[in-house]
Amino acid sequence: MSNTRNTQESQGSQKSQDSQSSQNSRKPTDNAADDRPSPMEVLRQARGQLAELTGMTAESVSSFEQTEQGWALEVEVLELERVPDTMSLMASYQVELDAQGQLTGYRRVRRYERGRSDPRRTGGH
């Protein structure tokens, strides 16, 4: 009987090794997919990181795209609150993040009063 028991144990350990090796072979691809944040996670991270760095409230994201290096966003920020609210000073920041959603750089590209719209462009000028 001990022979039967040893055979069962060796088969059990072989199955265990097979299952571990198949799990190990799948892990790199599974981890690569798990490392990439969803677009919503990227938006939340970008707003939070920019607010933490600048000390200003990130109000909205006006553009968002995936790039070869990661992500590029344009974030609207409240720079100076005024009364009435339409006179508050806003700014657009270009924000760059790596593929994992970590901020790698930002710069202000525009300042404007909240109540003002962009001037109309006519004739391709």
Secondary structure, 3 states (H helix, E strand, C coil): CHHHHHHHHHHHHHHHHHHHHHHHHHHHHHHHHHHCCCHHHHHHHHHHHHHHHHCCEEEEEEEEEECCCEEEEEEEEEEECCCCHHHCEEEEEEEEEECCCCEEEEEEEEEEECCCCCCCCCCCC
